[in-house]
Every structure is written in structure tokens, then in C-alpha cells.
Amino acid sequence: MSLLIGVGVGPGDPELLTLQGLRALREADLVVVPVRDDRDEIGYAEAIVRAHLLPVGDDSDKGKHTSRIVRAPFALTDRGGVSERRSRAWEAAAALILKAFDDGATNIAFATIGDPNIYSTFSYLAATVRETRPEVEIRTVPGITAMQALAATSNTVLCEGNEPLVLFPALGGASAIDDILDHGPLTGATIVAYKGGRHWPDMRETLAAHGRLDAAIVGSHIGRHDQAVHQGREVEGEIPYLSTVIAPSSRTTRGGKLA
């Protein structure tokens, strides 16, 4: 049997990796980690994997552990749909994994920040592997997301009662906020935006127009040494790409949103 398992390793703090995720990484013959194809550096997911799989204080034993960690370059900065670079990267990563199976591996883990079923590169990789070799079993291990970690760090309640929770990628700018908050059933929703760093100035203005800026929370590099968490009104100008914005629903009374 050939098993490919997408493991959500959390937003950045190694302590936010679940026990099931840790077991999956330890039991894998190979752990594949995504990296940017335009940089030669350790990515978020790889840093978390290394924190758990590499022995501490015993350099003599690190080689065999490091050899289980394999980088797969992806076009993580491309925009505009399925670019040639993106497609080539998915196919190359799938080929790497299938070759490892052919060479004797039976259990391969792919580590991804956050959750493998939420805006993750793993979904494209899994689809490519499935197209090429349908008999490969594919599983996922859920991971703690950036929005959950930011909510905990900032003591922000994401949703209660009958409030909707809307998560969206803000790559297209602030217009999505209007689309959500001007839509009747979602007017009172808590909204969470990912990847909208360069659009923050417009998002800030739009949130203010909807009366949501004062309660908004902006977090960047959540769980990392350079983590930054601020009230939305305090942040001006562009913010890092890997930022999360939470604009919670307005609540005036305890339990007021209960059905």
C-alpha cells in the first residue's frame, strides 16, 4: 500500500502541532516540505518539522533524520490562475513522491502550515498524484489554523450563537468585504481575511465604512518569533503577505446571538 498523508502543522509555533500530526510525521518514511521555488531557505512548515524530528544536542544523529526531510519547490508567489510555473511545480512534486514510492517508501507525509484542507498547496499536489496513480491512498491530518491561533492570542471570539463565520483570501482586494457584509444573511458575520497584506490600506478603509475597524485584529507571522498582533486601527500601510485579519461580529449582550 502507498499512503500520502497531508499533515497540518499549525500556523508557525511548533507547540501547535497536534499529537496526531506528530505521530504521522514520525511514522512517515519521508516528510516532504513545500518551499518557494525562488528562494533557498527553510520554510514555515520545514521549520516546524525540524523542531520535532531533529534530535537536540546530538549532531552525530542528525544526518539520518535530515535525510527524511525533502524539499519540494512550489510557485508560491504566482498569481493569475494555473500558471505554467505552478503546474510544473505540482507535477514535479508529484513525480518526487511517486519515485519515492517506487523506491520502496510506503508512507509519505506532506507537511503544510495551517490545515491541509484550507487554502493548502497539498490539495493541488494530492489531485496531481491521484490523476497519475489513483491507487495511492490519500489522507489528511487536520491542523490548527492561523485564524484560530490569532483568535486565541488576541482573546477574540470568532463566532457564537447563530453568527456566520466567513473566511476568504483577500488577494483580490477589499471588494470581497463589501460583497460579504452587504449580503443580507452575512451582514452580521465575523469575517476573516487571509493573504491580503498589500490590500490592507483599502481593507482598513472598507472595514471602517462598515463600522468594523475598531474591533478588527491584524496578525502577521502568527506563531513565529517575529509575530505581530495589533488592533486594526493601529495598523496603516501594507502588511506582510502572511497576515490574518479578523473583524468580529458586533455583540452587545451576553448570549444575544443565540437562536
Secondary structure, DSSP 8 states (H G I E B T S, - for coil): --EEEEEE-BSS-GGGS-HHHHHHHHH-SEEEEEEETT--S--HHHHHHHHHHS-SS-GGGHHHHHTTEEEEEE-TT--SSS-HHHHHHHHHHHHHHHHHHHTT--EEEEEESB-TTSS-HHHHHHHHHHHH-TTSEEEEE----HHHHHHHHHT-----TT--EEEEEGGG-THHHHHHHTSGGGTT-EEEEES-GGGHHHHHHHHHHTT-TTT-EEEESTTSTT-EEEEGGG--S---SSEEEEE-----STTTT--
